[in-house]
C-alpha cells in the first residue's frame, strides 16, 4: 500500500490531509487558507489569520543583539526566551515586529 491508500483506509476520522495551501497575505496581515480532506472523504478549509507580523532570530551570543538592533527602533523589537520544538531547553531570541508585510520584506 502507498501513503495515499493508507490515509484513505485510516479509521481515525480526525486525521486530515492538506492538499493545497494558498497565501492570501496582504499589507494588513497574514492569511493562509489550507484545503484539507479527512480520511472519511469530507473536505474542509482551515483559515489561519495572524494580525501581528513578526520575525524571530535565535541569538547565539549576548553581543550579537547589538548587531541586529542598530537599525531598528527600540519599540519594534523585544528579547524573548522560548523553547524550540526539538529541544528541552529555552533559548534567547530577538523578535522584530512590523506594521505590514511590505515592511517585513524590506
C-alpha positions, 0 to 999 in steps of 0.5 A: 500500500502507498501513503495515499491508500493508507490515509484513505483506509485510516479509521481515525476520522480526525486525521486530515490531509492538506492538499493545497495551501494558498497565501492570501497575505496582504499589507494588513496581515497574514492569511493562509487558507489550507484545503484539507480532506479527512480520511472519511472523504469530507473536505474542509478549509482551515483559515489561519489569520495572524494580525501581528507580523513578526520575525524571530532570530535565535541569538547565539551570543549576548553581543550579537543583539547589538548587531541586529538592533542598530537599525531598528527602533527600540519599540519594534523589537523585544528579547524573548526566551522560548523553547524550540520544538526539538529541544528541552531547553529555552533559548534567547531570541530577538523578535522584530515586529512590523506594521505590514508585510511590505515592511517585513520584506524590506 
